[in-house]
Amino acid sequence: MMLYLSFPVTMFWISNQAEYFEEYIVKRKVKESQKAEIEKIYH
C-alpha cells in the first residue's frame, strides 16, 4: 500500500524539479529563435 501511494507522489516530485529540464528548455528556445532569424533572413 505504501508503494502504491508513494509512486505517484514521487513522479509528481520528479516532474516538478526544474533543474532537470531547464537546460533542455533553454536549448530548445535557442534553436527556435535561431530558426526564426534564419527564416527571416532568407524570406
N, C-alpha and C positions, 0 to 999 in steps of 0.2 A: 504494500500500500504506500509506503514511503517513497519508493522508486516511482510509482505511478504519479504521485503528486510532485515530486522534485524534478522530473524530466521537463514538463512544460515551463516551470519556473526557471530552470537552468537555460533552456533555449531562449526564453524571453530576455534573460540577463545577458547572454552572449550576443544576441542580435542588437541589443541597445548599447553595446560598447563601441563608441565612436572611433576609438583609435585603431580598431581592426579594419575599418572601412574607409578611414579618412584619406589615406594615400591613394586608394583606388578611385575615390570620387574626385580628388584633385586632378589625377592624371586624366580621367575621362573628360572633365571640364576643359582642361588644357587642349586636349585633342579636338574637342568640339569647337573651341574658339579658333584654333589654328585652321581647322577645316573651313569655317565661315570666312576667315580672312582670305584664304586661298580662292574660295569660290567668288568672293567679291572682286578679287584682282582679275580673275580670268573671265568674268561675265560682264 
